[in-house]
Amino acid sequence: MRVFLTGATGFVGSHVLKELLAAGHQVTGLTRSDAGERWLAQAGASVHRGTLEDAGSLARGAEQADAVIHTAFDHTFSRYLENCAKDARVISAMAEVLKGSNRPLIITSATGIGAPGAGLPAVEEVVDWAHALPRIASERAGREAADKGVSVAVVRLPQVHDTEKQGLISPLIDIGRAKGVSAYVGDGSNLWSAVHIDDAARLYRLALEHHEAGARYHAVDEEGVSMRQIAETIGAGLGVPVVALQADEAVGHFGWLAPFMAMDMRAASAATRRRLNWTPTGPDLLTDLKAMDYRKLRTAS
């Protein structure tokens, strides 16, 4: 199948690219740079130049494909609201050229959108259209595309990790390094779900090969890892003390990350595993956090 893959040189997308190519698919990867073009060519993919700021450039890439997998996202989290709105515009632009064709459009969202209520894990069957998380904009754009006859499916991601990156935990490590302490809020009992990057990439491939319009999938291995465990593992890796902060101290310490720090982001994936016969096999989050090299400089985004 000829697949147009956005985010093809990014953390998630680069692994999806390798997964697709290994399965025999032809992939055209989106890139904005000469370096990205060289990397894609070396990996065995065709190249399409474009940027998220130019939604039309992505639409032109989608127009030539049998299917689209959209993993690109601007991960400058200090502009999260703006970037979620930009993602919605990109989804809408690609959907326009896919209308009436039955060509799959697989978009990306966050597991939190499926939370059915306080204290309960997010599930695939739930969509909270009034969710405060700005990433709901991506799923709204997907719903609007489906209403126009586009064959849309959604992959929702938790904290995606290996020994180099771990979603929102990566900037948390940067903060711990800069502040000299690894902190959590309250008793640190709130839970974040997680998945290894290779398992997430395989799920995208399965979602493509067994495409079902309207399906929502959770790329979740661990339903919930406590924030205290995460902070303690980071503290050990950095060699810094671990401290508990009160809620009113969070903004001063974590900055833009503060709203996430007390959130419970549990998520389940039973329906996904059953429908796609998907069984995660990668290392768990704490194993990757313990194995990473904390001497490497990292940049929060």
Phi, psi and omega per residue, in radians:
M1 nan 2.440 3.086
R2 -1.497 1.975 -3.031
V3 -1.982 2.251 2.977
F4 -1.621 2.087 -3.058
L5 -2.018 1.990 3.035
T6 -1.499 2.685 -3.081
G7 1.230 0.404 -2.969
A8 -1.144 -0.367 3.110
T9 -1.810 0.056 -3.129
G10 -1.488 -3.095 -3.068
F11 -1.042 -0.999 -3.129
V12 -1.263 -0.863 -3.039
G13 -1.065 -0.638 -3.123
S14 -1.140 -0.586 3.083
H15 -1.314 -0.619 3.061
V16 -1.110 -0.726 3.118
L17 -0.972 -0.885 -3.122
K18 -1.092 -0.678 3.123
E19 -1.100 -0.769 -3.130
L20 -1.170 -0.784 -3.130
L21 -1.113 -0.709 3.139
A22 -1.115 -0.466 3.133
A23 -1.545 0.024 3.058
G24 1.647 0.136 3.116
H25 -1.410 2.651 3.002
Q26 -1.619 2.243 -3.031
V27 -2.143 2.302 2.940
T28 -1.881 2.074 -3.068
G29 -1.775 2.449 3.075
L30 -1.404 2.373 2.996
T31 -2.589 2.713 3.107
R32 -1.903 -0.015 -2.966
S33 -2.337 2.799 3.049
D34 -1.122 -0.697 3.134
A35 -1.100 -0.715 3.095
G36 -1.119 -0.674 3.125
E37 -1.092 -0.745 3.133
R38 -1.145 -0.717 -3.126
W39 -1.123 -0.748 -3.140
L40 -1.117 -0.764 3.138
A41 -1.087 -0.719 3.115
Q42 -1.117 -0.615 -3.118
A43 -1.296 -0.304 3.134
G44 1.807 0.283 -3.132
A45 -1.841 2.739 2.941
S46 -1.379 2.888 -3.005
V47 -2.117 2.403 2.992
H48 -2.264 2.163 -3.138
R49 -1.529 2.397 3.113
G50 3.098 3.017 3.136
T51 -2.439 2.736 3.091
L52 -1.139 -0.464 3.122
E53 -1.236 -0.406 3.105
D54 -1.938 1.470 -3.070
A55 -1.017 -0.550 3.123
G56 -1.090 -0.538 3.125
S57 -1.165 -0.566 3.088
L58 -1.321 -0.639 3.096
A59 -1.057 -0.681 3.128
R60 -1.148 -0.613 3.074
G61 -1.197 -0.724 -3.135
A62 -1.136 -0.588 -3.055
E63 -1.063 -0.511 -3.045
Q64 -1.632 0.032 -2.979
A65 -1.884 2.802 3.011
D66 -1.441 -0.405 -3.134
A67 -2.754 2.735 3.141
V68 -2.218 2.296 2.967
I69 -2.050 2.102 -3.030
H70 -1.885 1.761 3.092
T71 -1.932 -0.167 -3.095
A72 -1.136 2.431 3.074
F73 -2.806 2.462 3.081
D74 -1.405 1.888 -3.038
H75 -1.607 0.493 2.963
T76 -1.394 1.564 -2.947
F77 -1.195 -0.319 3.057
S78 -1.188 -0.238 3.058
R79 -2.100 0.679 -2.990
Y80 -1.044 -0.792 -3.120
L81 -1.048 -0.830 3.138
E82 -1.094 -0.697 -3.094
N83 -1.242 -0.556 3.070
C84 -1.190 -0.661 3.081
A85 -1.145 -0.651 3.102
K86 -1.137 -0.679 3.114
D87 -1.088 -0.708 3.123
A88 -1.080 -0.696 3.129
R89 -1.129 -0.691 3.139
V90 -1.141 -0.778 3.119
I91 -1.047 -0.771 -3.138
S92 -1.090 -0.704 -3.123
A93 -1.149 -0.747 3.132
M94 -1.212 -0.631 3.141
A95 -1.077 -0.591 -3.107
E96 -1.030 -0.651 -3.091
V97 -1.532 -0.081 3.135
L98 -1.810 -0.103 -3.076
K99 -0.967 2.338 3.033
G100 1.271 0.171 -3.056
S101 -1.861 -0.234 -3.042
N102 1.116 0.222 3.075
R103 -1.333 2.266 -3.074
P104 -1.121 2.429 2.962
L105 -2.146 1.919 3.132
I106 -1.823 2.028 -3.104
I107 -1.878 2.982 -3.064
T108 -2.075 2.436 3.111
S109 -2.470 -2.943 -3.126
A110 -2.004 2.547 -3.074
T111 -1.057 -0.513 -3.089
G112 -1.002 -0.433 -3.136
I113 -1.082 -0.387 -3.097
G114 -1.677 0.237 -3.119
A115 -1.221 2.138 -3.100
P116 -1.467 -0.213 -3.133
G117 2.868 2.920 -3.086
A118 -0.985 2.307 3.075
G119 1.439 -0.046 -3.115
L120 -1.907 2.514 3.124
P121 -1.235 2.549 3.053
A122 -1.112 2.495 3.130
V123 -2.303 2.779 -3.043
E124 -1.104 -0.579 -3.017
E125 -1.302 -0.237 -3.043
V126 -1.773 2.376 2.945
V127 -2.286 2.019 3.079
D128 -1.599 1.642 -3.053
W129 -1.155 -0.264 3.122
A130 -1.812 0.277 -3.067
H131 -1.035 2.464 -3.134
A132 -1.275 -0.343 3.129
L133 -1.171 2.138 -3.072
P134 -1.031 -0.347 -3.113
R135 -1.154 -0.175 3.049
I136 -1.015 -0.412 3.126
A137 -1.027 -0.612 3.136
S138 -1.159 -0.746 -3.130
E139 -1.274 -0.555 3.039
R140 -1.109 -0.741 3.106
A141 -1.111 -0.650 3.080
G142 -1.132 -0.703 3.114
R143 -1.131 -0.741 3.113
E144 -1.094 -0.668 3.102
A145 -1.135 -0.739 3.127
A146 -1.101 -0.655 3.115
D147 -1.119 -0.392 3.123
K148 -1.635 0.084 3.083
G149 1.685 0.272 3.104
V150 -1.559 2.465 -3.104
S151 -1.509 1.539 -2.995
V152 -1.795 2.411 2.936
A153 -2.287 2.765 -3.057
V154 -2.186 2.303 2.937
V155 -1.879 2.105 3.113
R156 -1.728 2.310 -3.077
L157 -1.886 2.489 2.938
P158 -1.632 -2.531 3.014
Q159 -1.391 1.961 -3.100
V160 -1.633 2.270 -2.942
H161 -2.433 2.712 2.788
D162 -2.551 -2.667 -3.140
T163 -1.572 0.096 3.123
E164 -1.945 -0.693 -3.084
K165 -2.418 2.668 -3.119
Q166 -2.589 0.807 3.099
G167 1.067 -2.298 -3.133
L168 -1.175 -0.268 -3.133
I169 -1.285 -0.458 3.114
S170 -1.059 -0.892 3.056
P171 -1.144 -0.474 3.073
L172 -1.112 -0.664 3.075
I173 -1.131 -0.731 3.106
D174 -1.044 -0.728 3.135
I175 -1.133 -0.736 3.108
G176 -1.066 -0.694 3.116
R177 -1.155 -0.783 -3.096
A178 -1.207 -0.669 -3.060
K179 -1.540 -0.313 3.141
G180 1.411 0.183 3.047
V181 -2.521 2.636 3.029
S182 -1.853 2.059 -2.951
A183 -2.060 2.707 2.953
Y184 -2.367 2.961 -3.064
V185 -1.870 2.375 3.129
G186 1.140 -2.323 3.126
D187 -1.592 0.010 3.080
G188 1.196 0.373 -3.092
S189 -1.499 -0.134 3.103
N190 -1.150 2.576 -2.958
L191 -1.999 2.453 3.022
W192 -2.066 2.323 3.082
S193 -1.417 2.820 -3.019
A194 -2.698 2.797 3.064
V195 -2.684 2.532 3.049
H196 -1.270 2.567 -3.042
I197 -1.028 -0.664 -3.119
D198 -1.164 -0.651 3.097
D199 -1.177 -0.677 3.097
A200 -1.105 -0.757 -3.137
A201 -1.086 -0.720 3.126
R202 -1.124 -0.612 3.122
L203 -1.119 -0.717 3.085
Y204 -1.028 -0.746 3.140
R205 -1.104 -0.770 3.134
L206 -1.128 -0.653 3.109
A207 -1.125 -0.547 3.075
L208 -1.294 -0.872 -3.031
E209 -1.242 -0.407 3.101
H210 -2.081 0.738 -2.992
H211 -0.998 2.366 3.105
E212 -2.381 2.026 -3.130
A213 -1.031 2.329 3.106
G214 1.515 -0.069 -3.106
A215 -1.287 2.580 3.014
R216 -2.212 2.299 -3.081
Y217 -2.135 2.498 3.075
H218 -1.887 2.023 3.093
A219 -1.461 1.169 -3.021
V220 -2.089 2.155 2.987
D221 -1.669 -1.113 3.126
E222 -1.592 2.159 -3.104
E223 -1.149 -0.615 -3.138
G224 -2.916 2.223 3.030
V225 -2.007 2.301 -3.039
S226 -1.233 2.551 3.130
M227 -1.102 -0.553 3.098
R228 -1.130 -0.756 3.096
Q229 -1.064 -0.728 3.131
I230 -1.090 -0.826 -3.126
A231 -1.111 -0.684 3.137
E232 -1.164 -0.662 3.128
T233 -1.209 -0.703 3.078
I234 -1.116 -0.762 3.131
G235 -1.022 -0.752 3.113
A236 -1.125 -0.697 -3.137
G237 -1.177 -0.697 -3.137
L238 -1.446 -0.325 -3.063
G239 1.268 0.663 -3.133
V240 -2.166 2.782 3.116
P241 -1.146 2.717 3.070
V242 -1.888 2.241 -3.076
V243 -2.274 2.638 3.046
A244 -1.751 2.283 3.129
L245 -1.893 2.642 2.981
Q246 -1.377 2.782 -3.089
A247 -0.988 -0.651 -3.094
D248 -1.314 -0.113 3.083
E249 -1.680 -0.170 -2.968
A250 -1.124 -0.811 -3.081
V251 -1.078 -0.753 -3.140
G252 -1.097 -0.539 -3.109
H253 -1.569 -0.818 -3.000
F254 -1.680 -0.244 -3.118
G255 1.102 -2.307 -3.080
W256 -1.075 -0.379 -3.109
L257 -1.374 -0.234 -3.026
A258 -0.932 -0.777 -3.113
P259 -1.036 -0.454 -3.115
F260 -1.433 -0.404 -2.895
M261 -1.194 -0.470 3.108
A262 -1.778 -0.001 -3.115
M263 -1.234 2.497 2.942
D264 -1.654 2.002 -3.063
M265 -2.068 0.809 3.052
R266 -1.180 2.570 3.078
A267 -2.668 2.513 3.116
A268 -1.874 2.860 -3.119
S269 -2.465 0.402 -3.085
A270 -1.029 -0.749 -3.119
A271 -1.156 -0.691 3.114
T272 -1.101 -0.814 -3.128
R273 -1.050 -0.721 -3.113
R274 -1.199 -0.777 -3.037
R275 -1.285 -0.580 -3.071
L276 -1.924 0.019 -3.072
N277 0.933 0.800 -3.089
W278 -1.730 2.134 3.108
T279 -2.216 1.919 3.135
P280 -1.101 2.475 -3.107
T281 -2.273 -0.081 -3.057
G282 -1.331 2.990 3.088
P283 -1.068 2.684 3.094
D284 -1.411 3.030 -3.029
L285 -1.073 -0.858 -3.077
L286 -1.146 -0.584 3.078
T287 -1.078 -0.783 3.115
D288 -1.172 -0.666 3.121
L289 -1.133 -0.625 3.117
K290 -1.265 -0.501 -3.048
A291 -1.543 -0.223 -3.049
M292 -1.304 2.795 3.134
D293 -1.628 1.808 -3.081
Y294 -1.346 -0.068 3.098
R295 -1.370 -0.323 -3.125
K296 -1.231 2.412 3.060
L297 -1.322 2.431 -3.136
R298 -2.246 2.793 -3.135
T299 -2.098 2.107 3.076
A300 -1.195 2.495 3.120
S301 -2.454 nan nan
